[in-house]
Amino acid sequence: MDPRRSSDRRGFVILAAISAAAVLGTLVLCLDLGRLYIAKNELQSFADAAAIAAANRLDGTTAGIAAAITEAQTNVNRWSFQNSSVGTVVVDFCTAPGETFVSNPNPGTGYAFVRVQAEGSVTVYFAGLLQGTVGSQVVTATAVAGQTLLTTLGDGAFPYSPDAHVPNPLPTDPTGNFGFIKGELYTLRWDSVGQGKKGMLTNLSGTQVWGCEGDTSTPGFIPGADNAGQRGYIDLLGGGGGGGASFIRDAILGNIQIPTPISVGQTIDNANGAKQSETFALDDRVAQDTNPSTDTYYTAPASGVGLEPPGRTYYAIDPPGVPPPNPPRGNGRRLVTMPVNNPTNNVIIGFAQFFLPVKPCANGNSQPCCAEYVGSASILPAAGGGSNGSGSLGLYRIKLFQ
């Protein structure tokens, strides 16, 4: 045998072996990089969802801080091809973008931003191919979500404006609750002025009126109804006379577009007339909820303004854990956002969120319609909300900042 030919054959085999090893290594490396890329994206999705959910729990209290931490660390999203729970989740807070994040701030006043840092380990095979062992790579993701104050509300505004419950003339309410007690019922639509003879309230004209429990039980409260046509619903057309009964019905059901958003500092125009069909529209709005049967949002009213209620019912769209199957989980249709006005001059001072009872209106057009006060309003990427981290009056949007 020609020795040169044998040497060439051995060289070819060695070169083929090296090439095969390189191709295999490249394939394994590509597999590892692909797994790391997917895992990184999944971990980022977890951090984003956890940060948004946690930001919705912030309400200016230490209890809200604790609830935000629990919400982030128990987020139901999974990662690593949906096979694993996230092992390490660090949650901290700050008062404004760019400020220093701190863990477990006490008190929680002003903390409206939350950072979620998640960490996990992904199995990699390329290092093992070289070392004979299976290795791992640490993957991290960070998300920051927070509440930003808005001053206007357009489509989605409910066509009512409850009167604030603080002494007239209106000072700033340091609790951020407009003088309302969480869990108490307040008047959406007033009864016909002069017909509410069972009530103990007197409006600015000195006429006896009848309102809901939260109105009639507040010492010194004076409702702003000052003419026989004022019922509580407001003109969302900016001077168009309220749009009539059909427009108000569509506004209750969320089926209209508001030409000009309503703003803090704006004077609202009250629409007048009986508009009996609105009571049926409120019933229809409740019926559109996946939970039309739970009586209250809070198990009982708070004991005073600025205090938290003793507990929650299982009406919620974002409760921690899994609620019982009956009553069913709500979809947010019974949670409505409305402007709150200074009853002395009808100027909007902020926005608030209310919960529609099973039957918002008493029988009869001359009687009031009521809703339960939940808290300062927030707008989520999906429906829900009811908390604000800064504790100030207003409408809040929860969004990702990082």
HUWOBEL-V901543 format. One record per backbone hydrogen bond with DSSP energy under -1.0 kcal/mol. CO is the residue of the C=O (numbers start at 1). NH is the residue of the N-H. Records with the same first field share a line. If there is no record, write none. Layout:
BEGIN
CO=NH ; NH
END
This chain:
BEGIN
2=6
3=7
4=8
5=9
6=10
7=11
8=12
9=13
10=14
11=15
12=16
13=17
14=18
15=19
16=20
17=21
18=22
19=23
20=24
21=25
22=26
23=27
24=28
25=29
26=30
27=31
28=32
29=33
30=34
31=35
32=36
33=37
34=38
35=39
36=40
37=41
38=42
39=43
40=44
41=45
42=46
43=47
44=48
45=49
46=50
47=51
48=52
49=53
50=54
51=55
52=56
54=57
61=65
62=66
63=67
64=68
65=69
66=70
67=71
68=72
69=73
70=74
72=75
79=83 ; 84
80=83
84=79
88=119
90=117
92=115
93=102
94=113
96=99
102=93
108=111
110=112
112=147
113=94
114=145
115=92
116=143
117=90
118=141
119=88
120=139
122=137
124=135
125=129
126=130
127=131
128=132
135=124
137=122
139=120
141=118
143=116
144=401 ; 402
145=114
146=399
148=397
150=395
151=264
153=262
154=157
158=160
159=234
162=341
173=176
177=180
178=165
181=184
182=302
184=373
185=214
186=371
189=369
192=195
195=197
196=199
201=209
203=206
207=203
209=201
210=191
212=215 ; 216
213=217
215=218
218=221
227=230
231=190
232=161
233=271
244=248
245=249
246=250
247=251
248=252
249=253
250=255
262=153
263=266
266=348
269=235
275=278
276=279
277=281
278=282
279=283
280=284
281=285
282=286
283=287
284=288
286=289
297=313
304=307
311=299
332=335
334=356
336=354
337=158
338=352
340=349
341=164
342=345 ; 346
346=268
347=342
348=265
350=340
351=377
352=338
353=374 ; 375
354=336
355=372
360=370
364=367
368=362
369=188
371=186
372=355
373=183
375=353
377=396
379=398
389=110
395=150
396=379
397=148
399=146
END
